[in-house]
Amino acid sequence: MLCEAARCDSEAERRELLDEVVVLHLDVARSIASRYRGRGEPIEDLEQVACVGLSKAVHGFEPDYGKSFLSYAVPTISGEVKKHFRDCSWAVRPPRRIQDMQGRIAAAASELHQELAHSPTATQIASSLDAPIDDVTEALASNGCFTPASLDHPVGAEGSSSLGDLLGCDDPDMTRMETHVALAPVIRALPERDRLILNLRFFHDQTQTTIADQLGVTQMQVSRLLAGILQRVRRQLEA
């Protein structure tokens, strides 16, 4: 479909084809957004950012380069979400009480260090502040939320590797599997004609005109049928 869009002379038809690709891969964007759930940003905002990344991927993909679309789209979408975190939020936003506790801990730890001649334990800090040990422990554990470690930070023997070298990367094969698992039962539940249209369009890469000739309808009718099918599939995936 992306190859067809690249060859398309009609700008309106090209936009329609690209929109179909976006709709077909919305579950990929949502899957990537869900990986960042629980980091202080509403999942709805993350999904919106991921969809922006998906749109950029669809419009920026060059079929002639020989790469698969997902191998290009997944890092593009992930990059957009990561950029959102860099620009708009902390790595993790702790509760307000923990933020307040951090300031108290810093002051108490400094005094205790001078008094004890060594770094105080969490229990000693909690006793000094007359605060619950659980709150002190949580505040100490979340200290990195305010100053996330740089991916270039050296780790390992003599700093031979960076933190970024040890982090995993997105696996396009896993994304394809997630997409298949999500779509398969939805597509199986469609009427036979709808399944045929999807099969011809997305698996055999046939044009709407060719499909129209096989079904004995007009190209415009095929376009409307496709739009309706994709809308139903999207609703089922979002349910």
C-alpha positions in Angstrom: 0.0 0.0 0.0 2.8 2.4 0.8 4.4 1.5 -2.5 1.2 2.3 -4.3 1.0 5.6 -2.4 4.5 6.5 -3.6 3.5 5.8 -7.2 0.2 7.6 -6.9 -0.3 10.7 -9.1 -3.4 11.9 -7.3 -2.6 13.7 -4.1 -6.1 13.0 -2.7 -5.8 9.3 -3.4 -2.3 9.3 -1.9 -3.5 10.9 1.3 -6.3 8.3 1.5 -3.9 5.5 1.1 -1.6 6.9 3.8 -4.6 7.4 6.1 -5.4 3.7 5.7 -1.9 2.7 6.7 -2.1 4.9 9.8 -5.4 3.4 10.8 -4.1 -0.2 10.2 -1.1 0.5 12.5 -2.8 2.3 15.3 -2.5 -0.7 17.5 1.3 -0.6 17.0 1.3 3.0 18.3 -0.8 2.1 21.3 1.4 -0.9 22.1 4.5 1.3 22.1 2.8 3.9 24.2 1.8 1.3 26.8 5.4 0.5 27.4 5.8 3.9 29.0 2.7 3.6 31.2 3.2 4.5 34.8 5.9 7.1 34.3 4.0 10.1 35.3 2.2 10.8 32.0 -1.5 9.9 31.3 -1.7 7.0 28.9 -4.1 9.0 26.7 -1.3 11.6 26.2 1.2 9.0 25.4 -1.0 7.3 22.8 -1.6 10.7 21.2 2.1 11.3 21.0 2.7 7.8 19.6 0.1 8.4 16.9 1.9 11.6 15.9 5.1 9.5 15.6 3.1 6.9 13.5 1.9 9.6 11.2 5.5 10.9 10.8 6.6 7.4 10.0 3.9 6.8 7.4 4.6 10.1 5.6 8.4 9.8 5.9 8.8 6.1 4.9 10.6 5.5 1.6 9.6 2.1 0.2 12.5 2.1 -2.3 15.1 1.8 0.5 14.1 -1.9 0.9 13.4 -1.7 4.7 10.1 -3.0 6.1 7.7 -0.3 7.3 7.7 -1.6 10.9 11.5 -1.6 11.1 11.2 2.1 10.3 8.0 3.0 12.2 8.8 1.4 15.6 11.9 3.5 16.3 10.2 6.5 14.9 7.2 6.2 17.2 9.4 5.3 20.2 11.6 8.3 19.5 8.6 10.6 19.5 7.4 9.3 22.8 10.9 9.6 24.3 11.2 13.1 23.0 7.9 13.9 24.7 9.4 12.8 28.0 12.5 14.8 27.5 10.6 17.9 26.6 7.5 17.8 28.8 8.0 15.6 31.8 10.2 14.0 34.4 11.3 10.5 34.0 9.0 9.6 36.9 6.9 11.9 39.0 6.9 10.8 42.7 4.0 11.7 45.0 4.2 15.2 46.5 4.9 13.9 50.0 7.9 12.0 48.6 9.1 15.2 46.9 8.9 17.1 50.2 10.6 14.3 52.0 13.6 14.5 49.7 14.4 18.0 50.8 14.2 17.0 54.5 16.3 13.9 53.9 19.1 16.0 52.2 19.4 18.3 55.2 19.2 15.6 57.8 21.7 13.4 56.0 24.2 16.2 55.8 24.0 16.8 59.6 24.1 13.1 60.4 27.1 12.6 58.2 29.1 15.2 60.2 27.9 13.8 63.5 28.5 10.1 62.7 31.5 10.5 60.4 29.9 8.2 57.9 26.9 8.2 55.6 23.7 7.6 57.7 21.4 4.6 57.1 17.8 5.0 56.1 16.8 4.0 59.7 19.0 6.7 61.2 17.6 9.3 58.9 14.0 8.2 59.7 14.7 8.4 63.4 16.2 11.9 63.0 13.2 13.1 61.1 10.7 11.2 63.2 9.3 10.0 59.9 8.1 6.5 58.8 10.9 4.4 57.5 8.9 3.4 54.5 8.6 7.0 53.4 12.3 7.6 53.8 13.1 4.4 51.9 10.8 5.4 49.1 12.2 8.9 48.9 15.7 7.6 48.7 14.8 5.0 46.0 13.1 7.7 43.9 15.9 10.2 44.1 16.9 9.4 40.5 13.6 10.6 39.3 14.7 14.2 39.5 18.1 13.6 37.9 17.8 10.7 35.5 21.1 8.9 34.8 22.7 9.8 31.4 22.7 7.0 28.9 26.4 7.9 28.3 27.2 7.3 32.0 30.2 4.8 32.1 29.5 1.4 33.8 31.2 -1.9 34.1 34.9 -2.6 34.6 36.9 0.6 34.2 33.8 2.2 32.5 34.3 0.1 29.4 30.6 0.3 28.6 27.9 3.0 28.8 24.5 2.7 30.5 22.9 3.0 27.0 24.9 -0.1 25.8 23.2 -2.2 28.4 19.6 -1.2 27.6 17.4 -3.3 25.4 16.0 -2.0 22.2 12.6 -2.3 20.5 12.0 -5.6 18.8 10.1 -5.3 15.5 9.3 -9.0 15.5 7.6 -8.6 18.9 5.6 -5.7 17.6 4.5 -7.7 14.6 3.5 -10.6 16.9 1.5 -8.2 19.1 -0.2 -6.8 16.0 -1.1 -10.2 14.8 -2.4 -11.4 18.1 -4.6 -8.3 18.4 -5.9 -8.3 14.9 -6.5 -12.0 14.2 -9.7 -12.6 16.3 -11.1 -9.2 15.1 -10.6 -10.1 11.5 -12.0 -13.6 11.9 -15.2 -12.2 13.3 -15.8 -10.0 10.2 -18.2 -11.1 7.4 -16.7 -13.1 4.6 -16.9 -10.2 2.1 -15.1 -7.9 4.5 -12.4 -10.4 5.1 -12.0 -10.8 1.3 -11.6 -7.1 0.8 -9.0 -6.8 3.5 -7.1 -9.8 2.2 -7.0 -8.4 -1.4 -6.1 -4.9 -0.2 -3.5 -5.6 2.4 -2.1 -9.0 1.7 -2.2 -9.1 -2.1 -1.6 -5.3 -2.3 -4.4 -4.9 -5.0 -5.7 -1.5 -5.9 -9.2 -0.4 -5.0 -10.0 -0.4 -8.8 -8.9 -4.0 -9.1 -10.9 -5.1 -6.1 -13.9 -3.2 -7.5 -13.7 -5.2 -10.7 -13.6 -8.5 -8.9 -16.6 -7.5 -6.7 -18.6 -5.9 -9.5 -18.8 -2.6 -7.7 -17.2 0.9 -8.2 -13.9 2.0 -6.9 -15.7 4.6 -4.7 -17.8 1.8 -3.2 -14.7 -0.1 -2.4 -13.2 3.0 -0.8 -16.3 3.4 1.4 -16.4 -0.3 2.3 -12.7 -0.2 3.3 -13.2 2.9 5.4 -16.1 1.2 7.2 -14.3 -2.1 7.8 -11.2 -0.3 9.2 -13.4 1.8 11.4 -15.1 -1.3 12.8 -11.7 -3.0 13.3 -10.4 0.0 15.2 -13.5 0.1 17.5 -13.0 -3.5 18.3 -9.3 -3.0 19.1 -10.2 0.0 21.3 -13.0 -1.9 23.2 
